[in-house]
Structures are given as C-alpha cells and as structure tokens.
Amino acid sequence: MVILKIGTGSKEREVEIVNEKGIWENGNYHVFSSGFLDGGNIAPEPHDISSASFLGELNINKEKERWDYKGDKLNADEQKQVAEFIMDYQAPDGVY
C-alpha cells in the first residue's frame, strides 16, 4: 500500500494504491480515496472494493508502458498520475 497525492492546486487529493500481490510489477492495482495525511479515517484491511472509497482499478503493463482503468471516479489526468507513479515505483530494499 502506498499513499499518493494527485491532482493540481485546490483539486489535490490523496489516494491509496493497493497491490494485492505485494510486488510492484505488471497486474491489477486497486485505488481508494484516502485521508491518511490529513488525519482522516483509514479503511481497515483488507480493502473492500464495494466500499464508497473505492475509486477503481488500474491494470498496468510496465513493459508496454500501458494501463487500463476500470472505473469512473478518476479523471484522465488523475489516472495518468497514478499509472505513471506505479510504473516508476521502486520499492525500498527489503519491502515488496
């Protein structure tokens, strides 16, 4: 799980990116709204894709540098920000 701030200016918001496999490779990533940095409530794990905080799913292919978004709560710019973060992300040593 990673918390990422997306958007620009007054339209910024935090999202939580969850990879069920635990490795940051090709595959599906669930995106949830988050209030972690501003002291909001965090949804208990495992994350529930039927909850109101679920923003959609990104299917990432790092080799082809492509993604497919399933959902309707992230605009095109937000999708791109999340996808580019995932494609560039390198987990710290000892963390998957």
C-alpha positions as CSV (number, residue, x, y, z in Angstrom):
1,M,0.0,0.0,0.0
2,V,1.2,3.5,-0.9
3,I,-0.4,6.9,-0.3
4,L,-0.1,9.3,-3.2
5,K,-1.2,12.9,-3.6
6,I,-2.7,13.5,-7.0
7,G,-4.4,16.4,-8.8
8,T,-3.3,20.1,-9.0
9,G,-3.9,23.2,-7.0
10,S,-7.1,23.2,-5.0
11,K,-8.2,19.9,-6.6
12,E,-5.5,17.9,-4.9
13,R,-6.5,14.7,-3.1
14,E,-4.8,11.6,-1.6
15,V,-5.3,8.1,-3.0
16,E,-4.2,4.8,-1.6
17,I,-2.8,2.3,-4.1
18,V,-3.1,-1.3,-3.1
19,N,-1.4,-4.2,-4.9
20,E,-2.9,-7.5,-3.7
21,K,0.2,-9.5,-4.9
22,G,2.6,-7.4,-2.8
23,I,5.0,-6.8,-5.6
24,W,5.1,-3.8,-7.8
25,E,5.1,-5.4,-11.2
26,N,2.5,-5.9,-14.0
27,G,-1.0,-6.5,-12.8
28,N,-4.0,-5.0,-11.2
29,Y,-3.9,-2.2,-8.6
30,H,-6.9,-1.0,-6.6
31,V,-7.2,2.7,-5.9
32,F,-9.0,4.0,-2.9
33,S,-9.6,7.5,-1.6
34,S,-7.5,8.3,1.5
35,G,-7.5,10.8,4.3
36,F,-4.3,9.5,5.8
37,L,-2.2,12.6,5.6
38,D,-4.9,14.9,7.0
39,G,-5.8,12.7,9.9
40,G,-8.9,11.1,8.2
41,N,-10.1,7.6,8.8
42,I,-8.4,4.8,7.1
43,A,-10.4,1.8,5.8
44,P,-9.5,-1.4,7.6
45,E,-7.7,-4.0,5.6
46,P,-8.4,-6.0,3.5
47,H,-9.7,-3.2,1.3
48,D,-13.3,-3.6,0.2
49,I,-13.8,-2.8,-3.5
50,S,-17.5,-2.4,-2.8
51,S,-16.9,0.5,-0.4
52,A,-17.6,4.1,-1.2
53,S,-13.8,4.8,-1.0
54,F,-13.0,2.5,-4.0
55,L,-12.0,4.7,-6.9
56,G,-11.3,2.0,-9.5
57,E,-8.8,-0.5,-10.7
58,L,-5.7,0.1,-12.9
59,N,-4.3,-2.8,-15.0
60,I,-0.6,-2.0,-15.5
61,N,1.7,-3.4,-18.2
62,K,5.2,-1.9,-17.4
63,E,6.9,-3.4,-20.4
64,K,4.5,-1.8,-22.9
65,E,4.0,1.3,-20.7
66,R,0.3,0.9,-20.9
67,W,-2.6,1.0,-18.4
68,D,-6.3,0.3,-18.5
69,Y,-8.6,2.0,-16.0
70,K,-11.8,0.3,-14.8
71,G,-13.9,2.8,-13.0
72,D,-15.5,6.3,-13.3
73,K,-14.2,8.2,-10.3
74,L,-10.7,9.3,-11.6
75,N,-10.4,11.7,-14.5
76,A,-7.9,11.1,-17.3
77,D,-5.1,13.3,-15.6
78,E,-5.5,11.5,-12.3
79,Q,-5.4,8.1,-14.0
80,K,-2.2,9.1,-15.7
81,Q,-0.6,10.4,-12.5
82,V,-1.4,7.1,-10.7
83,A,-0.3,4.9,-13.6
84,E,3.0,6.8,-14.1
85,F,3.7,6.5,-10.3
86,I,3.1,2.8,-10.4
87,M,5.3,2.3,-13.5
88,D,8.2,4.2,-12.0
89,Y,7.9,3.0,-8.4
90,Q,10.8,1.0,-6.9
91,A,10.0,-0.5,-3.5
92,P,12.7,0.2,-0.9
93,D,15.1,-2.6,-0.1
94,G,13.5,-5.3,2.0
95,V,10.0,-4.2,1.1
96,Y,7.8,-5.8,-1.5
